[in-house]
Amino acid sequence: MQGEVIGPGPYRATKLWNETIKLFRGGMPLRRHWANFRYYDSTFTGSEALDYLHELLRSNYNFGPEVTRYQTLQLLRKFFKAHVIEDVKGRHGTEDFEDNSHLYRFPTMSPLKSLPTRPLWRDSSDLPRLIRWDDYEELPLKENVAPQKSAVLTSDSWNKRHSVAIGDVHECKLIRRREVTSKQVDHIWKSMTVTHLQRVLGLKTLEGILNPVHVNGKHIVHNIFSVNKTGIVVLENKSEDMPYWVSSAMKCLANWPDGSDVKQPLYPGFERDVLRTVADYYQRLKEPLLTYHLYEVFVNILSLLQEQDKATEALQVSCLLLPPPNRRRLQLLLRLMDRVCHNPRLPPLNDTIATRTLMVQMFSHCVLGSPDDMDLDELLATKLVTFMMEHHNAVFQVNTRLRCQVEEHLSHLKRAQFRQTSHSSSAGQTAPFLTSFKINQHLLTLRALKQLSPSGFIDCSSHYLVPPPELWISAVHPESPWASWLHL
């Protein structure tokens, strides 16, 4: 039974729990069993439940073939505790479920969870408004200095000086924007990053998935620009970094057997002790590396894993929201896991479990987890960590499209602008912007350009000579036909 594909949306983990229970109850074979000198109808053994549910989860799109038999056993123990199943004597409420011939049955009551109700978040108030074109201020005039004539242009004077038929152009005054502060830059990164994430997830709103209050623009900026040559985040406060002994253990294991700087003599099983040292550090962290606040975001990304490019893009954007210490620890951990799994010279780290399975099981709950201890956390974390480990190089690259969009927006805000003045407009009323000049490209002669400004003209590209940018480039609206010609 494949069941329903649970796509992105609020409370996806709860929906997956309910969907799994429906499939399990609807498909588990029931029959008569003999136990304790009597027959029990519509029952199943623990081993039968484990076999069926394991195959169900492995073939289900929402979980996948990475699910192990042990993880399935853990889930059945949670089912028994949550009264999804009970033994034939009606007992439940503990995790005393084993892979044996003990008999179980389904209770008559519905064990489905109700979706939680939370107060609405007001994204419009939490997310900063992007600075717009009309957030400007006029250029202050220097005292005792007459304004330059080139700062005010009229169509009559233009036509008389250059004999260029450009149509009726109202008087314009050169203005400039207020300085874009570092705080505003952080807010712009925050707003555009959250908007980009919403678009990648294909959602109309992030209500119930991400509270913008928990997004810090400073973290995004730091994660993008404060990195070393290998792309690993560099922390300003070294006290937030991992202890030296953990870093040394990770380097030793990642570069085994060549990169060990440990002065101790090696002994059989030394590499297992090193791994245990790293695992102890990560397992004692106060919260998962992906944080509790971003739990729903990453659970929703799981629904995109069949589309690798889209899932990678969503992870690129989401990982920018992490506090820099968390992002650094996660980068180093996933890189370690990947190197250990692909190192043929590393001895087996467990006698019964394959190295790849061991690494995922050992660290998955350190990466993803919910504050409410959701019953499917282990299965969801396994699937997410497996994907992130296999694609960690791409996941921690800064999304090119997002970066270009933000940088173009910031560049646009820093340009000087022309404000149109009209004699017919009432006092105190702001006139609309001059959106474009009706210019005949062929009539823009070299002589006319030289007369335009005392400072002459500058070379803005390899193809065109245009007036100084503070006078011309910002006067043309980016959506006008002249924007591409002036290389805006």
C-alpha positions in Angstrom: 0.0 0.0 0.0 1.7 3.2 -1.2 -0.8 5.6 0.5 -1.0 9.3 0.0 2.0 11.5 -0.7 2.2 14.1 2.1 3.4 17.2 0.4 4.7 20.5 1.9 2.4 22.2 4.4 1.9 22.9 8.1 2.1 20.0 10.6 3.5 17.5 8.0 5.0 15.3 10.7 1.6 14.8 12.4 0.0 14.1 9.0 2.6 11.5 8.3 1.9 9.8 11.7 -1.8 9.6 10.9 -1.2 8.4 7.4 1.2 5.6 8.6 -1.4 4.5 11.2 -4.1 4.4 8.5 -2.0 2.3 6.2 -0.9 -0.1 9.0 -4.4 -0.6 10.3 -5.9 -0.9 6.8 -3.3 -3.4 5.5 -2.0 -5.5 8.3 -3.2 -9.1 7.8 -5.3 -10.4 10.8 -6.0 -14.0 11.5 -6.9 -16.4 14.3 -4.1 -17.3 16.7 -3.8 -19.9 19.5 -2.3 -18.8 22.8 -2.8 -19.4 26.5 -5.0 -22.5 25.7 -7.5 -20.4 23.6 -8.0 -18.8 20.2 -7.8 -15.1 19.6 -9.5 -13.7 16.4 -8.2 -10.7 14.4 -4.8 -10.7 15.9 -1.2 -10.7 14.8 2.2 -11.5 16.4 4.9 -9.0 17.1 7.1 -10.6 14.4 4.3 -10.4 11.8 3.7 -6.7 12.6 7.4 -6.0 12.3 7.7 -7.7 8.9 4.7 -6.0 7.5 5.4 -2.5 8.8 9.0 -2.6 7.7 8.1 -3.5 4.2 5.4 -0.8 4.2 7.7 1.9 5.3 10.5 0.9 2.8 8.1 1.0 -0.1 6.4 4.2 0.9 7.5 7.5 -0.8 7.3 9.4 2.5 10.0 7.3 4.1 11.9 5.2 1.6 14.3 2.2 1.5 16.7 3.6 4.2 14.3 2.5 7.0 15.9 -0.3 9.0 14.3 -3.1 10.8 15.4 -1.7 14.1 13.8 1.7 13.4 10.6 -0.2 12.5 10.8 -1.9 15.9 11.2 1.4 17.6 8.1 2.7 15.8 6.0 -0.3 16.9 7.1 0.4 20.5 5.8 3.9 20.1 2.6 2.5 18.6 2.1 0.3 21.6 2.8 3.2 24.0 0.3 5.5 22.1 -2.4 2.8 22.1 -2.3 2.3 18.3 -2.0 -1.4 19.2 -2.5 -3.4 22.4 -1.9 -6.9 23.5 -4.7 -9.4 23.6 -5.2 -8.7 27.3 -5.8 -5.0 26.6 -2.5 -3.8 27.9 -0.7 -0.8 26.4 1.0 2.5 27.4 4.6 1.2 27.6 7.3 0.4 25.0 7.3 -3.2 25.9 7.1 -4.5 22.3 9.4 -7.2 21.0 10.1 -9.1 17.8 8.5 -12.4 19.0 5.3 -14.4 18.9 3.4 -12.3 21.5 -0.1 -11.5 20.3 -1.4 -8.0 19.6 -4.6 -6.5 18.2 -6.0 -3.1 17.1 -8.1 -1.2 19.6 -11.6 -0.1 18.5 -11.0 3.6 19.3 -9.3 5.8 16.7 -5.6 6.5 17.7 -5.2 9.4 15.1 -3.7 12.7 16.3 -5.6 15.9 15.9 -3.7 18.7 14.1 -2.5 21.3 16.7 -4.1 24.8 16.7 -1.7 27.7 17.0 -2.2 31.4 17.0 -1.8 33.0 13.6 1.5 34.7 12.8 1.5 38.0 11.1 4.2 37.8 8.5 3.6 41.3 7.4 4.5 42.7 10.8 7.4 40.2 11.5 9.1 40.5 8.2 10.6 43.9 7.4 9.2 45.8 4.5 11.7 46.0 1.7 13.0 49.5 1.0 11.2 50.9 -2.0 12.1 53.4 -4.7 10.3 56.2 -2.9 12.4 56.0 0.2 14.6 58.9 -0.8 15.9 62.2 0.3 17.0 65.2 -1.6 20.6 66.0 -2.1 21.5 68.7 0.5 22.7 71.9 -1.0 26.0 73.2 0.2 25.8 76.6 2.0 26.8 79.7 -0.1 27.2 77.5 -3.2 24.9 77.9 -6.1 23.3 74.7 -7.4 24.8 73.3 -10.6 22.7 73.9 -13.7 23.1 70.2 -14.6 21.1 69.2 -11.6 17.9 70.7 -13.1 16.9 69.9 -16.6 13.9 71.0 -18.6 12.8 69.9 -22.0 13.1 73.5 -23.4 16.7 74.0 -22.3 17.6 70.5 -23.4 16.2 71.1 -26.9 17.8 74.4 -27.3 21.2 73.2 -26.3 21.2 69.9 -28.1 18.4 70.1 -30.7 17.3 66.7 -29.8 13.6 65.9 -30.1 13.0 64.0 -26.9 9.5 65.1 -26.3 8.0 66.9 -23.2 10.1 66.2 -20.1 9.1 67.9 -16.9 11.6 69.6 -14.6 13.6 67.1 -12.7 15.7 67.4 -9.5 18.5 65.1 -8.6 17.9 63.3 -5.3 19.5 60.4 -3.5 18.4 57.7 -1.1 19.0 57.5 2.6 22.0 55.5 3.5 21.2 51.8 3.7 22.2 50.8 7.2 23.7 47.4 8.2 20.4 46.7 10.0 18.4 47.3 6.9 20.8 45.1 5.0 20.1 42.3 7.5 16.4 42.8 7.2 16.5 42.7 3.4 18.4 39.4 3.5 15.9 38.1 6.0 12.8 39.1 4.0 14.1 38.0 0.6 15.5 34.7 2.0 12.2 33.7 3.6 10.3 34.7 0.4 12.6 32.6 -1.7 12.1 29.6 0.7 8.4 29.9 0.4 8.6 30.0 -3.4 10.9 26.9 -3.5 8.5 24.9 -1.2 5.6 25.9 -3.5 3.5 27.3 -0.7 1.2 30.4 -0.6 2.3 31.0 3.0 4.7 29.7 5.6 2.0 29.9 8.3 2.5 26.9 10.7 5.9 26.1 9.2 8.2 29.1 10.0 7.7 31.9 12.4 9.6 34.9 11.0 10.4 36.0 14.5 12.8 33.2 14.7 14.7 34.3 11.6 17.8 36.4 12.2 19.1 38.4 9.3 22.5 38.7 10.9 22.9 34.9 10.9 22.1 34.9 7.2 24.7 37.5 6.3 27.3 35.9 8.5 26.7 32.4 7.0 27.2 33.9 3.5 30.2 36.2 3.9 32.1 34.9 6.9 33.5 31.7 5.5 37.0 30.2 4.9 38.3 29.1 1.5 36.6 25.7 1.8 33.2 27.3 2.5 33.1 26.5 6.2 31.6 29.2 8.5 34.2 31.1 10.5 33.0 32.2 14.0 33.8 35.6 15.4 33.5 34.3 19.0 35.8 31.4 19.3 34.2 30.3 22.6 31.2 29.2 20.5 33.3 26.8 18.4 33.8 23.1 19.2 36.5 22.2 21.7 39.9 21.4 20.3 39.8 17.8 21.3 36.6 17.3 19.3 38.1 19.0 16.2 41.2 16.8 16.5 39.2 13.7 16.8 37.2 14.6 13.7 40.3 15.4 11.7 41.9 12.1 12.8 38.9 10.1 11.7 38.2 12.0 8.5 41.8 11.6 7.2 42.4 8.1 8.5 45.1 6.8 8.6 47.2 9.7 7.3 45.8 12.7 9.1 46.2 11.7 12.7 48.0 14.3 14.8 47.4 12.3 18.0 50.5 11.7 20.0 49.1 8.5 21.6 50.1 5.1 20.2 47.5 3.4 18.1 45.9 0.2 19.3 43.2 -2.1 17.9 39.8 -0.4 18.1 41.4 3.1 18.4 39.3 4.4 15.5 36.1 3.2 17.3 37.0 5.2 20.4 37.7 8.3 18.3 34.2 7.9 16.7 32.7 7.5 20.2 34.3 10.7 21.3 32.8 12.7 18.5 29.4 11.1 19.0 29.4 11.9 22.7 30.0 15.5 22.0 27.2 15.8 19.4 24.7 13.8 21.4 25.1 16.1 24.4 24.1 19.2 22.5 21.1 21.0 24.0 19.1 20.9 20.8 19.5 19.4 17.3 21.7 21.2 14.9 18.8 22.2 12.7 17.1 23.8 15.8 13.6 23.2 17.1 12.3 26.4 15.4 13.2 25.1 11.9 11.9 21.6 12.5 8.8 22.0 10.3 10.8 23.6 7.6 13.2 20.6 7.2 10.3 18.1 7.5 8.6 19.8 4.6 11.8 19.7 2.5 11.6 15.9 2.9 8.6 15.9 0.5 10.9 17.3 -2.2 13.7 14.7 -2.1 12.6 13.0 -5.3 13.3 16.3 -7.1 17.0 16.6 -6.2 17.6 20.0 -7.6 14.6 21.5 -5.8 15.4 19.8 -2.6 19.0 21.0 -2.7 17.9 24.5 -3.4 15.5 24.4 -0.4 18.2 23.1 1.8 20.7 25.7 0.6 18.2 28.5 1.6 17.1 26.8 4.9 20.6 26.2 6.2 21.3 29.9 5.8 18.8 30.5 8.6 20.8 28.5 11.1 22.9 30.2 13.8 26.5 30.2 12.6 27.8 27.8 15.3 25.1 25.3 14.3 25.9 25.7 10.6 29.6 25.2 11.2 29.0 22.0 13.4 26.7 20.6 10.8 29.0 21.3 7.9 31.9 19.6 9.7 29.8 16.6 10.8 28.3 15.9 7.4 31.8 16.2 5.8 33.1 13.7 8.4 30.3 11.3 7.8 30.8 11.3 4.0 34.6 10.8 4.3 34.2 8.0 6.8 31.7 6.2 4.5 33.9 6.4 1.5 37.3 5.6 3.1 38.2 2.0 2.2 41.2 2.1 4.5 39.2 2.7 7.6 38.5 -0.5 9.6 34.9 -1.5 10.3 33.5 0.7 13.1 30.9 -1.9 14.1 30.9 -5.7 14.0 27.3 -6.0 12.8 26.2 -2.7 11.3 27.6 -1.3 8.0 29.6 1.9 8.4 27.1 4.0 6.4 24.1 2.8 8.4 26.0 3.3 11.6 26.9 6.9 10.8 23.3 7.8 9.9 21.9 6.1 13.0 24.5 7.5 15.3 24.1 11.2 14.3 20.6 11.6 12.7 18.8 12.5 16.0 21.6 15.1 16.6 20.7 16.8 13.4 16.9 16.8 13.3 14.4 16.6 16.1 11.3 18.3 17.5 10.7 19.9 20.9 7.6 17.8 21.3 9.4 14.5 20.7 7.4 13.5 17.6 7.0 9.8 17.1 8.4 9.8 13.6 11.5 11.9 14.4 13.9 9.1 13.9 12.6 8.0 10.6 12.4 11.5 9.2 15.8 12.4 10.5 17.3 9.3 8.9 15.9 10.2 5.5 17.0 13.8 5.7 20.5 13.2 7.1 21.1 10.5 4.4 20.3 13.0 1.6 22.3 15.8 3.2 25.3 13.6 3.8 25.3 12.5 0.1 24.9 16.1 -1.2 26.6 18.1 1.5 28.9 20.0 -0.9 26.0 21.3 -2.9 23.8 21.9 0.2 26.2 24.3 1.8 26.8 26.4 -1.3 25.2 29.8 -1.2 22.2 29.8 -3.6 23.3 31.9 -6.6 19.9 33.1 -7.6 19.0 34.3 -4.1 22.4 36.1 -3.7 22.0 37.9 -7.1 18.5 39.0 -6.3 19.5 40.5 -3.0 22.7 42.2 -4.3 20.8 43.7 -7.2 18.2 45.0 -4.9 20.8 46.6 -2.6 22.6 48.0 -5.6 19.4 49.5 -6.8 18.7 51.2 -3.5 22.1 52.9 -3.4 21.7 54.7 -6.7 20.8 58.4 -7.0 17.4 59.2 -8.4 15.6 61.9 -10.3 12.3 63.3 -8.9 9.9 64.9 -11.3 8.5 68.3 -10.4 5.3 69.7 -11.8 4.0 73.2 -11.8 0.5 72.0 -11.7 1.0 69.8 -8.6 -0.1 71.2 -5.3 2.3 72.3 -2.6 3.6 69.4 -0.5 2.4 66.8 -2.9 5.1 64.4 -4.1 5.3 64.1 -7.8 5.7 60.8 -9.5 9.1 59.5 -10.6 10.5 60.1 -14.1 10.4 56.6 -15.3 12.2 57.0 -18.6 13.6 59.5 -21.1 12.4 59.4 -24.7 15.8 59.5 -26.2 16.7 58.8 -29.8 19.9 56.7 -29.5 21.2 57.9 -32.8 21.0 61.6 -31.9 23.1 61.1 -28.7 26.2 62.6 -30.3 29.5 62.8 -28.7 29.3 66.6 -28.7 25.9 66.6 -26.9 27.3 64.2 -24.2 30.3 66.4 -23.6 28.0 69.4 -23.0 25.8 67.5 -20.6 28.0 67.8 -17.6 31.2 69.6 -16.7 32.7 66.3 -15.6 32.3 65.0 -19.1 31.3 61.3 -19.5 32.5 58.0 -18.3 33.0 54.6 -19.9 30.3 52.4 -18.3 30.9 49.4 -20.6 32.9 48.3 -23.6 30.2 49.5 -26.0 28.7 52.7 -24.8 29.8 56.1 -23.5 27.2 57.6 -21.2 27.0 60.6 -18.7 28.1 60.1 -15.1 25.9 57.6 -13.3 24.6 60.0 -10.7 23.0 62.0 -13.5 21.8 59.4 -15.9 21.8 55.8 -14.9 19.5 56.2 -11.9 17.2 58.5 -13.9 16.0 55.6 -16.0 13.5 53.2 -14.4 14.9 49.6 -14.5 11.8 48.4 -16.3 12.1 50.9 -19.1 13.6 50.0 -22.5 16.5 52.2 -21.9 17.5 50.3 -18.8 19.2 47.5 -20.8 20.9 50.0 -23.1 22.4 51.9 -20.1 23.4 48.5 -18.6 21.4 48.9 -15.4 
